[in-house]
Amino acid sequence: MWNYEQLEYRAQKYDRFVEYISAEYGCLNKFDKWSLSTDHCYEIQRLSFILGKMHVYMNDRQDMEQANLALKWFEKEFNETYDLSDFKQWMDDNPEE
């Protein structure tokens, strides 16, 4: 059974996923600005929605099981488009300042 601290720690690991997607999949657009494709913007919105659900469950502190399921859902959905192991390696290579 997951407790709040364990879920919070796992959730914090994924707080940088937008930064990862921007760094790995961003490109210069015709205006020489760093941007993401519409597909990646959609993925960020979708993944953020899932993490948002998880945070709602965590803040309630009553439904750790649902929070854990939401985090597993996030990991599954993330892996369908990106690679969780690449993301974890990227986080190791790019520690927070």
TIKOL-904171 format. One line per 4 residues: number of its first residue (from 1); their letters; for each residue x, y negated, z of C-alpha. Coordinates in nm, 3 decimals. Layout:
NUM	a	X Y Z | ...
END
This chain:
1	mwny	0.000 0.000 0.000 | 0.136 -0.342 -0.097 | 0.153 -0.621 0.154 | 0.145 -0.992 0.081
5	eqle	0.522 -1.046 0.110 | 0.601 -0.766 -0.136 | 0.353 -0.898 -0.391 | 0.472 -1.255 -0.344
9	yraq	0.831 -1.146 -0.408 | 0.730 -0.959 -0.725 | 0.521 -1.252 -0.845 | 0.810 -1.495 -0.799
13	kydr	1.021 -1.280 -1.029 | 0.778 -1.355 -1.310 | 0.741 -1.728 -1.251 | 1.012 -1.793 -1.513
17	fvey	0.852 -1.601 -1.798 | 0.757 -1.923 -1.987 | 1.120 -2.037 -1.968 | 1.232 -1.697 -2.099
21	isae	0.988 -1.699 -2.392 | 1.087 -2.055 -2.484 | 1.459 -1.975 -2.468 | 1.440 -1.646 -2.657
25	ygcl	1.163 -1.716 -2.908 | 1.167 -2.092 -2.951 | 1.293 -2.259 -3.267 | 1.338 -2.603 -3.417
29	nkfd	1.028 -2.718 -3.603 | 1.018 -2.949 -3.906 | 1.046 -3.248 -3.673 | 1.363 -3.104 -3.513
33	kwsl	1.186 -3.042 -3.186 | 1.207 -2.718 -2.993 | 0.876 -2.538 -3.023 | 0.702 -2.203 -3.010
37	stdh	0.477 -2.038 -3.263 | 0.102 -2.035 -3.200 | 0.129 -1.664 -3.119 | 0.379 -1.725 -2.840
41	cyei	0.171 -2.014 -2.701 | -0.128 -1.779 -2.694 | 0.078 -1.513 -2.514 | 0.189 -1.766 -2.252
45	qrls	-0.173 -1.869 -2.192 | -0.285 -1.507 -2.164 | -0.004 -1.405 -1.931 | -0.055 -1.719 -1.720
49	filg	-0.423 -1.630 -1.686 | -0.330 -1.284 -1.554 | -0.079 -1.428 -1.305 | -0.341 -1.685 -1.202
53	kmhv	-0.585 -1.405 -1.122 | -0.318 -1.234 -0.917 | -0.247 -1.553 -0.721 | -0.619 -1.592 -0.643
57	ymnd	-0.624 -1.241 -0.496 | -0.302 -1.307 -0.306 | -0.426 -1.636 -0.162 | -0.735 -1.458 -0.036
61	rqdm	-0.503 -1.209 0.138 | -0.800 -0.975 0.153 | -0.749 -0.793 -0.173 | -0.387 -0.690 -0.206
65	eqan	-0.491 -0.389 -0.411 | -0.651 -0.613 -0.676 | -0.347 -0.842 -0.668 | -0.119 -0.544 -0.728
69	lalk	-0.340 -0.423 -1.014 | -0.326 -0.771 -1.169 | 0.054 -0.771 -1.147 | 0.068 -0.427 -1.309
73	wfek	-0.168 -0.560 -1.578 | 0.069 -0.853 -1.633 | 0.367 -0.618 -1.670 | 0.177 -0.398 -1.917
77	efne	0.058 -0.692 -2.126 | 0.404 -0.855 -2.116 | 0.564 -0.532 -2.240 | 0.326 -0.512 -2.535
81	tydl	0.473 -0.829 -2.686 | 0.808 -0.874 -2.515 | 1.045 -0.643 -2.332 | 1.043 -0.647 -1.954
85	sdfk	1.396 -0.507 -1.932 | 1.524 -0.783 -2.165 | 1.343 -1.038 -1.949 | 1.499 -0.901 -1.631
89	qwmd	1.844 -0.905 -1.795 | 1.783 -1.264 -1.910 | 1.692 -1.362 -1.552 | 2.016 -1.203 -1.425
93	dnpe	2.213 -1.392 -1.691 | 2.030 -1.721 -1.624 | 1.992 -1.766 -1.248 | 1.780 -2.052 -1.120
97	e	1.978 -2.364 -1.041
END
